[in-house]
Amino acid sequence: MKKLVVPRCLEGVEDELFFADAFLFGVKDLSVQFENTYPIEKLKEVSSFLHQHGKKIFVSCNKNYDKNDLKKLDDCLKEIEACFIDGVLFYDLAVLELVKTKYPNILLVWNQEHMTTNYFSAQFYKEQGVKGISISTNLTLEEIETLKKQTTMFCITPIFGYYPMFESKRHLVTNYLDTFSLKTDCGHYKIEKEGKKYPIVEHKNGTTVYTSVPLNGISEIKRLVNMNMDYCMLNERFFHHNLFVQVLKAYDSYLKYEDDAEITKLNQLLEGKYDLGFLYKKTVYRVKKNG
């Protein structure tokens, strides 16, 4: 199983090269949920550097687009097809339509977050020419294994980091502050509920709410390997860079040697502040009966 790393910035990539097999970057004006995004011209340079070191590079075009974005998206996809970027993660179906009609050499990865949950939808996208799927963080390990067995698409599953719970195109915090005549110039906030604090990032494209603690599934790595998972994804967002490099080192070592001491070491590094998300927690919802 390969490790796909989402770095906070380009400057830290060299420190992470030894422990990663691939990297994922956001494209300027076309991506959300990235601490930094970059023009496609810059990412073409990064692509050359990473390929020289035997690493793959993916980019994310995961914004929910409107008509004003389509020209820029079209131009970006044209540049991507002409260079050596290994794949594009997408959310909006505008990306799929443009690739099908104009840029068929781009490898697409279906990445609709909370909707990438079942084989039937995955099969639909496979029939549209999509090659990979980034599996939802809402699934249990059992459900991930079932999906992996049922599809021939290559699969990416998040295994470490803070992950988005909610995304809005509205500036929800600013709207709240304006309504109550409150002032702040901060773009990072937290909301507290039931004793947990959830990071909120307000950006030019809207608002993102993240999990209260990071997902850390190092103990589940063996099971992912046994189910022939293609990539596990580790996200640096909200972590100090040096700490994240130590996290990557622990995952890399555990994958190679299966030494349980790495689990203990990582628990100490994170001070026990993490959880297993929904890996053992089914999210089944029923409509309540009236009355």
Legacy VTK file of the C-alpha trace (Angstrom):
# vtk DataFile Version 3.0
C-alpha trace
ASCII
DATASET POLYDATA
POINTS 291 float
0.000 0.000 0.000
1.276 3.433 -0.962
1.170 6.615 1.117
-0.454 9.711 -0.400
0.535 12.838 1.518
-1.291 16.174 1.565
1.415 18.680 2.599
0.712 22.075 4.126
3.093 23.809 1.731
5.663 23.136 -0.969
8.559 24.103 1.278
8.088 21.015 3.445
7.892 18.433 0.671
11.601 17.614 0.654
11.396 16.573 4.330
8.529 14.204 3.473
9.916 12.645 0.283
11.483 9.595 1.925
8.253 8.621 3.696
5.742 9.256 0.881
4.895 7.629 -2.426
2.683 10.397 -3.812
1.557 13.937 -3.032
-1.721 15.812 -3.432
-1.909 19.579 -4.026
-4.658 22.137 -4.438
-4.930 24.333 -7.535
-5.249 28.084 -7.048
-8.902 29.246 -7.347
-10.083 25.718 -8.187
-9.623 23.867 -4.876
-10.970 24.010 -1.330
-9.782 22.487 1.994
-6.087 23.156 1.333
-3.940 25.389 3.501
-2.122 26.582 0.379
-2.981 26.309 -3.296
-0.762 26.913 -6.331
-1.019 27.990 -9.974
-0.883 25.061 -12.353
2.382 26.453 -13.796
4.012 25.993 -10.388
2.586 22.508 -9.988
4.055 21.528 -13.342
7.484 22.359 -11.904
6.690 20.346 -8.773
5.580 17.440 -10.965
8.971 17.336 -12.672
10.779 17.412 -9.307
8.641 14.638 -7.783
8.933 12.375 -10.803
12.711 12.709 -10.670
12.449 11.226 -7.168
10.095 8.444 -8.220
6.991 10.004 -6.638
3.556 10.580 -8.130
1.648 13.856 -8.035
-2.104 14.333 -7.891
-3.962 17.638 -7.947
-7.419 18.398 -6.599
-10.080 20.304 -8.537
-12.670 19.848 -5.787
-14.402 23.197 -5.636
-18.154 23.375 -6.326
-17.948 25.508 -9.466
-20.217 28.164 -10.896
-20.260 29.539 -14.442
-17.549 32.093 -13.637
-15.097 29.268 -12.856
-15.546 27.249 -16.030
-13.071 29.087 -18.277
-10.343 28.866 -15.654
-11.158 25.192 -15.056
-11.018 24.467 -18.790
-7.640 26.210 -19.139
-6.296 24.352 -16.112
-7.353 20.929 -17.394
-5.758 21.702 -20.748
-2.455 22.395 -18.978
-2.802 19.269 -16.834
-3.293 17.026 -19.853
-0.190 18.506 -21.478
2.080 17.854 -18.481
2.952 14.877 -16.316
0.479 15.146 -13.459
-0.651 11.639 -12.531
-4.287 12.299 -11.704
-7.017 14.775 -10.774
-9.364 14.399 -7.811
-12.731 15.966 -8.618
-15.990 16.910 -6.920
-17.980 18.905 -9.456
-19.302 17.055 -12.509
-18.062 19.910 -14.707
-14.605 18.338 -14.359
-15.891 14.951 -15.511
-17.725 16.471 -18.476
-14.724 18.509 -19.648
-12.382 15.541 -19.349
-14.752 13.237 -21.237
-15.289 15.684 -24.083
-11.941 17.480 -24.366
-9.168 15.974 -22.214
-9.540 12.164 -22.231
-5.920 11.526 -21.253
-6.442 12.915 -17.727
-6.803 10.232 -15.056
-9.764 11.107 -12.827
-10.400 10.180 -9.192
-13.962 10.518 -7.868
-13.738 12.586 -4.666
-17.192 13.706 -3.533
-16.317 13.246 0.151
-19.430 12.018 1.968
-20.928 10.514 -1.202
-18.120 8.109 -2.126
-19.665 5.336 -0.075
-20.916 2.507 -2.299
-20.123 0.203 -5.187
-23.119 1.178 -7.331
-22.104 4.831 -7.541
-18.471 3.829 -8.056
-19.534 1.571 -10.929
-21.428 4.455 -12.548
-18.320 6.655 -12.482
-16.151 3.799 -13.725
-18.437 3.524 -16.761
-17.849 7.255 -17.348
-14.104 6.602 -17.561
-13.121 7.474 -13.971
-10.197 5.341 -12.773
-10.053 5.898 -9.009
-12.130 6.665 -5.932
-11.246 8.573 -2.763
-13.308 6.731 -0.142
-15.502 8.673 2.294
-14.417 9.099 5.903
-17.979 8.078 6.876
-17.365 4.375 6.235
-16.373 1.654 8.663
-13.410 -0.614 7.958
-15.864 -3.391 7.109
-17.650 -1.149 4.608
-14.335 0.004 3.122
-13.310 -3.620 2.640
-16.609 -4.455 0.948
-16.286 -1.511 -1.424
-12.678 -2.390 -2.216
-13.653 -5.976 -3.082
-16.511 -4.890 -5.314
-14.751 -2.305 -7.477
-11.821 -2.557 -9.862
-11.108 1.190 -9.515
-7.991 2.041 -7.531
-8.913 3.249 -4.048
-7.607 5.945 -1.716
-8.688 5.914 1.922
-7.945 8.654 4.497
-6.006 7.253 7.441
-4.524 10.266 9.240
-5.379 13.914 9.792
-8.184 16.380 10.342
-10.911 15.929 7.748
-13.766 18.198 6.664
-17.163 17.505 8.174
-18.983 20.302 6.389
-18.356 22.684 3.508
-20.405 25.746 2.518
-19.986 28.311 -0.238
-21.324 30.914 2.217
-19.164 32.876 4.651
-21.057 31.625 7.663
-18.875 33.100 10.393
-18.729 36.555 8.804
-22.496 36.519 8.356
-22.913 35.651 12.046
-20.473 38.314 13.197
-22.116 40.947 11.010
-25.581 40.025 12.274
-24.536 40.604 15.876
-22.217 43.549 15.128
-19.120 41.642 16.229
-15.718 42.387 14.729
-12.713 40.187 14.031
-10.106 39.867 11.309
-9.352 36.224 12.058
-10.015 33.569 9.413
-9.669 30.624 11.817
-12.282 29.873 14.472
-13.550 27.066 16.674
-17.029 25.991 17.660
-17.575 24.055 20.891
-20.205 21.329 21.206
-20.530 18.692 23.912
-17.040 19.430 25.197
-15.366 19.149 21.785
-13.862 22.011 19.786
-14.162 21.899 16.000
-11.830 24.029 13.815
-13.598 26.335 11.358
-11.747 27.931 8.453
-13.390 30.741 6.546
-11.778 31.289 3.140
-12.605 33.201 -0.005
-14.630 30.290 -1.362
-16.726 29.788 1.760
-16.475 27.974 5.098
-15.115 24.572 6.150
-15.695 22.821 9.481
-13.196 20.105 10.456
-13.173 17.218 12.906
-12.376 18.071 16.531
-9.393 15.704 16.659
-7.415 13.987 13.912
-8.115 10.527 12.593
-5.228 8.188 13.386
-5.638 4.684 11.976
-2.107 3.354 12.277
-3.372 0.262 14.129
-5.647 -0.508 11.165
-2.840 -0.402 8.570
-2.415 -4.185 8.479
-6.075 -4.684 7.655
-5.890 -2.112 4.845
-2.844 -3.875 3.424
-4.655 -7.220 3.585
-7.594 -5.809 1.618
-5.131 -4.588 -1.070
-5.870 -0.918 -0.501
-3.987 1.122 -3.114
-3.316 4.351 -1.171
-3.713 5.580 2.367
-3.958 9.369 2.679
-2.227 11.423 5.391
-3.083 15.105 5.755
-0.728 17.663 7.336
-3.300 20.428 7.893
-3.280 21.934 11.443
-0.065 20.093 12.384
3.348 21.550 13.056
5.550 20.434 10.187
8.194 18.676 12.295
5.526 16.723 14.152
3.905 15.647 10.896
7.228 14.387 9.533
7.504 12.220 12.665
3.972 10.940 11.997
4.957 9.973 8.440
8.076 8.270 9.748
5.996 6.214 12.199
3.536 5.135 9.506
6.332 4.285 7.089
8.166 2.215 9.689
5.024 0.404 10.806
4.138 -0.489 7.221
7.612 -1.925 6.661
8.292 -3.696 9.964
4.928 -3.991 11.787
6.607 -2.956 15.025
3.929 -2.099 17.599
6.399 0.279 19.253
5.562 2.725 16.430
1.925 2.778 17.578
3.023 3.636 21.104
5.451 6.263 19.846
2.753 7.917 17.715
0.311 7.922 20.621
2.899 9.792 22.662
3.618 12.267 19.860
-0.096 13.071 19.577
-0.556 13.044 23.373
-3.457 10.670 22.903
-5.506 13.374 21.143
-6.971 11.477 18.195
-9.720 8.998 17.423
-10.712 6.366 14.864
-13.469 8.397 13.239
-16.120 6.084 11.816
-13.827 3.098 11.228
-15.788 1.117 13.825
-18.889 3.289 14.016
-21.715 2.708 11.549
-23.582 5.801 10.367
-27.060 4.438 9.728
-29.851 6.998 9.825
-33.579 6.388 10.119
-36.443 8.832 9.765
-38.203 9.229 13.108
-41.855 8.260 13.178
-44.307 11.113 13.620
-45.435 11.432 17.225
LINES 1 292
291 0 1 2 3 4 5 6 7 8 9 10 11 12 13 14 15 16 17 18 19 20 21 22 23 24 25 26 27 28 29 30 31 32 33 34 35 36 37 38 39 40 41 42 43 44 45 46 47 48 49 50 51 52 53 54 55 56 57 58 59 60 61 62 63 64 65 66 67 68 69 70 71 72 73 74 75 76 77 78 79 80 81 82 83 84 85 86 87 88 89 90 91 92 93 94 95 96 97 98 99 100 101 102 103 104 105 106 107 108 109 110 111 112 113 114 115 116 117 118 119 120 121 122 123 124 125 126 127 128 129 130 131 132 133 134 135 136 137 138 139 140 141 142 143 144 145 146 147 148 149 150 151 152 153 154 155 156 157 158 159 160 161 162 163 164 165 166 167 168 169 170 171 172 173 174 175 176 177 178 179 180 181 182 183 184 185 186 187 188 189 190 191 192 193 194 195 196 197 198 199 200 201 202 203 204 205 206 207 208 209 210 211 212 213 214 215 216 217 218 219 220 221 222 223 224 225 226 227 228 229 230 231 232 233 234 235 236 237 238 239 240 241 242 243 244 245 246 247 248 249 250 251 252 253 254 255 256 257 258 259 260 261 262 263 264 265 266 267 268 269 270 271 272 273 274 275 276 277 278 279 280 281 282 283 284 285 286 287 288 289 290
